[in-house]
Amino acid sequence: MEQENVQCLIIGSGPAGYTAAIYASRANLSPVLYEGLQPGGQLTTTTDIENFPGYPEGTTGQQLMDDLRAQALRFGADIRAGVATAADLSGTPYRITVDDGHELLTRTLIIATGATAKYLGLEDETKYAGMGVSACATCDGFFYRKKTVAVVGGGDTACEEATYLAGLAAKVYLLVRKPFLRASKIMQERVMNNPKITVLFEHNATGLYGEDGVEGVHVVKRLGQADETRYDIPIDGFFLAIGHKPNSELFRPWLQTDETGYIITEPGTPRTNLPGVYAAGDVADPHYRQAITAAASGCKAALEAERFLKQ
């Protein structure tokens, strides 16, 4: 097995990974970055981005990631295609194996592997990706001002997204699989008291329809043990709020995570429970999940790695 020693290894290529690469390169850490299965991360599946500072006319997710990648390359980051397939963080230097069998030994490791939004698994979710289907209300809600949208989910995230969308859209349907909401009491009250939100309990989305984008959702309502009613609801946007899965499996034997798998860091820092190992972006952020907060944590991780190596 071919081995390579590096000072700073970055796994992942969203805003966190690329920003870490920019800062680490400028600090002469000669970072190596592996882009993973989805170069550019989740943002490449988002069409328009209007809330990233510095783009007054907005940009696309793909363009933003291309710009960040080009900036990292300009300062000398070694950006490679490849997926980390094994990790050994039992001692230093830390060992990471990538899918071509190459093994890297690194003094500092920045984990920026992101999180994956959970979907219902309907074919139509793929068909209408970027054309009315979204897993981020704060990213895409603005495009549905004065329109009708549906949110799927019954937890705090779903209630937060529904409440946020109600501030923009004309009408919000909250499709809840169970006969109750799992959300905290205060979030339940906000949803129930909002005149723009209609909660549909025991409703499942079975598909979407529309010519050039989402125009409606097929739903099934459970009445009794055997009874069910099928009907269509006209909507312009379909928002998934059934949770995210952090891509942290590889590192869980060594790093502290919460019950969902988000890597736990020291409050206000990207420092994990291992010296020289940092977690940045959505893999360590169950709350904000924004490009700008991911980029900021990538910056912090690179600065921490630089300080660690100087010591």
Secondary structure, DSSP 8 states (H G I E B T S, - for coil): --EEEEEEEEE--SHHHHHHHHHHHHTT---EEE--SSTTGGGGG--EE--STT-TT-EEHHHHHHHHHHHHHHTT-EEE---EEEEE-SSSSEEEEETTS-EEEEEEEEE---EEE-----HHHHHTBTTTEES-HHHHGGGGTTSEEEEE--SHHHHHHHHHHHTTSSEEEEEESSSS--S-HHHHHHHHT-TTEEEEETEEEEEEE-SSS--EEEEEEE-SSS-EEEEEEE-SEEEE-S-EEES-GGGTTTS-B-TT--B---TTS-B-SSTTEEE-GGGG-SS---HHHHHHHHHHHHHHHHHHHH-
